Amino acid sequence: MQNSLLSTVLNVIWLVFGGLWLALGYFLAGIVCCLLIVTIPFGIASFRIAAYALWPFGRTIVDRGPTPGMFSTIGNVIWILVAGLWIAIGHVVTAIPMFVSIIGIPLGIANLKLIPVSLVPLGKVIVPSNAIFPQYQPRSPAPYGAGSSYDVGR
């Protein structure tokens, strides 16, 4: 309950101090990408980033699978060259003034958390931070017992 309340408070502060404008920018980019037909996957990714940029606290970004497909990789390379690098630089530049004040530090961290998904948006999923998804979580080894990662039979 306390985590949820803190996330909500941080999300409201984030929304007022830049999250709304950031989400609108990603949303407009998504519309433009969808109008150009060929770039519809980038438009869908932009809408996903816009939803995350609007309400980032309490959620995190994970890879969709262990290895991205060929089309996702090619698309991400194109995205980095055309837009991703500039968007990432924009996130760094806007995070710096947020770090100046004490209350802005979590906002600056949230801005920096947007860099990976803004650089390579294809093949990413946004999930709740407190959710447990075994396929996205690293396994922690059990201490030297049967069934641990030290077990030779594995």
URWOWO-V758286 format. One record per run of one state. SS is the DSSP state (H for helix, E for strand, L for the rest). FROM is the first residue (numbers start at 1). LEN is the number of residues. If there is no record, write none. Layout:
ss->SS from->FROM len->LEN
ss->SS from->FROM len->LEN
This chain:
ss->L from->1 len->1
ss->H from->2 len->34
ss->L from->36 len->4
ss->H from->40 len->15
ss->L from->55 len->4
ss->E from->59 len->5
ss->L from->64 len->6
ss->H from->70 len->31
ss->L from->101 len->4
ss->H from->105 len->15
ss->L from->120 len->4
ss->E from->124 len->5
ss->L from->129 len->26
